[in-house]
Amino acid sequence: MDNQPQITVVIPNKGRANLCGMAIKSIKCQSLSNWEAIIVDDGSTPEELECIRAAIGSDPRISLVLRDNPPAGANHCRNIGVQRSRSDLLVFLDSDDMLSPNCLEARVSAMAKHPDLAFVVFAHEIFRDEPGDLEHAWQVCNDEDHLERFLIMYPPWQTAGPTWRRSTLDAVGPWDETLPLWQDWDYHVRALSLKPAYSIEQEPRFFSRVTGVYRESISSWRMRDVDATKIEQRVITKGYEQLRNKGLLTPRRELLLARLFLMSAENIAHFGQPEAAQSCWRRALELGLISVRRYREGLVLLRVHRHTLLRRTCRLYTRTIWPPLLRHCVTANS
């Protein structure tokens, strides 16, 4: 076997010994043999680490790295994995997800067949306990506007979808280690803002585990409080600046970004902090994403958010007069 692996799988992990073991097994079963896997642990217990070491066994292609410096989080672990990797092709696999048996072989083949592409995205199938138990493939096509799918919070692919060239990762830059949430959104919006050449492949799929007791991120993306919404605002603003600097802002995308600010503002209002909610919505006005009239109408919606009847009346009004892209999250019975 060539000492240089053809592809690297980077796996951040924390406290998921059994699930990580399933991910390791799926990698060991690959039809391609010349790969490396780097598991970067973010603070599992000694007992959990022993379980992971047992799953690795004596396979020299898999290394377990313990993160020994701050900050904590999946993004730092991914960056460590990239730094330690030896191949030109990389995949980021969450520790509770799995690969189909010929996944890596197909990815290496696709990248070799299309040397002009920055990355190739492979579709995935969601599952709960075992691959195939839900029989639901995540739909994504080549002719879609994938950037706008991220902007409407309906991502076209999951973390392990793209197979990246190292040169592309260098161009995008490291994963943002300050983010405990919206990590994929931030990274893929940054990548797409570079206008790279890429393609979508429907087969073979990998398997992405969905919500339930099993799906708990090693980063705190699930926290739903005012602190989380502040991070959301920062990431949305960062995305806006990225698209503006690359000349990719359109009236349509401006409305989609404004919609994200509105969703974040409504989350803050839900937590009983109307002034913070209004400040978040004002950010959309400051960035020129909405008119003064739309801003004022949104303020009314936020001010009555905790009054069910008034909120529903206000939402019915916005559904009638607001542009569809801005009112996408507005329903009459919410």
C-alpha positions, 0 to 999 in steps of 0.5 A: 500500500502507498504510504500516502493515503488517497483520502482523509476522514476527519471526525470530531468527537465528544462523549459518543463512544458507541456511536463513534464506534459505529462510524469507525466500523463503517470506515473500516468496511470501505471497499477502498483500503488506502485511506486515513481517519483522524478522530479528534476528541474534544474531552470524552471520559477515560472510559469513553476513550477506551471504547473508541480505542477498542473500536480502532483496534490495531488498524494503523490507518486510524489515529485518535488525537486528544485536543489539548488546547482551547477552545473546545468545540467541533470546529477546533477539532476539525482544524486539528484534523486538517493540520494532521492529515496527509492526503489531498482529499478530505471529508468531515464526518460527524461521529454519529454518522456513517459511510456506505461501503463504497463511499470513499472509493467513489469519492476518490474516483469522482475527484480524479475524474474531475480534477478541475472541481474544487469539491464534489458533494455526495447526497445522504440518507437520514436514519435514526438507529440503523442506516435504512430505517427511515428510507429517506434521501436528502434531495439536492440537484445540480441545477439548484441555487445551493447558496440560497438553500443555505440562506433559507435554512434548508441546507442542500448538504450536510457536513460529510457531503463534500469531498474537499481538495486541500487547495480549496480548504486553504482558500476557504480558510479554517473552520471558525473556532469561535462558533458553537453553532451555525458552524456548517452554515458559516463554512459552506456560505464562505465556500460558496462565496468563492464561486468554486466549480463543484458538482453533485453526485446522488450515489453512493450516499452516506448516512446522517443520523437525525434528531432524537436522544442520539443526536446531540452536537459536541458543540452547543448549537442546540442552545436556544437562548439569547446568547445563542441568538447573538451568535446567530446575528454575528454569523448572519452579519458575517455571511452578509459581508462575505457575499457583499465583498464577493459581489454576490448580493442580489435583492433576493438574497438581501430579503433572505438575509433579512428573513434570518434577522427576523427569525433571530429577533423573534427568537429573542422576543420569545425569551422576553427581551423585546429591546434586544429583539428590536436591536437585532431587527434594526441590524437588517435596516442598518445593513440596507436589507430592508426599507424603513417601512418594513422595519417599522412593520417588523417592530410592531410584530416584535412588540406584540410577539407575546400577545397571541391574538395581536401577534396572529393579526400582525402576522396575517397583515405581513403575510398579505403585504410583505414580499414572499421571501421575507414572509416565508417564516410568517404563518397565521397560526404561529 
